[in-house]
Amino acid sequence: MIMTPQEFEKSISKGVIPPVCFLYGEEPFLVERAVRMLLDRAVDASLKDFNLNVYFGNESKGVDIVDAAQTLPMFAERRTVLVKRAEQLKAESLEILLPYIQNPASSTCLLLTGAKIDQRKKFFLELKKHGVMVEYKRLYDNRLTGFIQSESVALGKPIDSAAAELLAALIGNNLQELSSQIEKLLVYAGNRADISVEDVRTMSSSSKAFTAFELAKFLGFRDLPNSIKSLDALFLNGEEAPMMLGALAQHFRKLWRVRELLDAKKTHADIGRELNIHTFFLGEIVQQARNFKRSELKRIFDGLYRCDLSSKSGGHPYTLLHALIFWICSGECGECDWLLA
């Protein structure tokens, strides 16, 4: 049976433990969290040493896993056998496991986890019939704010929606890092009712991600002194040119879309809804977009591309990025053939 993460976790929360399940996907943080949730329900913590076996697919034999799964639990109603990196099990191990998958022990939960699977293989086709399969996909950027808000509430304190959006912009879809930052913010917020934008700004102000975020903002305002200050801080912290150029490209892509909607006579509210920009940040983004014509933004993207190309073909990143910043902040952005020099 194929289940969504939400269906699986709801089922586990009700105490329904499948005899065989495979949790997999490109988002290891969510897979590991689901594993912990299942183990909390399936294994008595005081008897874990007797009733939990852990194997790794790249190191284990199918016969050992089956033997453990067929062993009766000690002083408990269930034994759990966890197989990590199960996609790395050898073909002969999968053959040995196949009969067990088709007729699993009722007193055991065989839990397999991994990154990718080939659902055309007989083993996974049979697992789909006799067990539970759950895929944890990487979250799209537009779902990060919701993840941050739900994670924050689960950890003990709500986060303001604007603060969640800022944190998502700074960290991106690294869920492990987001969760870590939320834990720090909870401690920093102390007894206050929720986590604010200022909390996020303060806690993140020394990070590379925040400095890149600030660099993009200062360039949007064509603020040369602060742009240079932010860029120098990034180089001082050892940041690589591709990361900086990626952050700038993402920011100017947003400004371009806002500029197009402004030219189409869309209202601020329409722009916010269409581009999913929080009202807290909308005025600032619109103000930046008004600093550029669409023709300039097109040339800026050409400049970002040429700067990236030059930095990868022998050009000095420090010199190239400083030149790029002077060019963007200078006013009317002309042609950028000089970036190839």
Helices and strands as residue ranges (DSSP letters): E 2-3, H 5-13, E 20-24, H 28-42, G 45-47, H 48-51, E 52-56, H 62-69, E 79-84, G 86-88, H 91-102, E 108-114, H 122-130, E 132-135, G 141-143, H 144-155, H 161-171, H 175-189, H 197-204, H 208-220, H 224-236, H 241-263, H 268-275, H 279-289, H 294-311, H 317-329, G 337-340
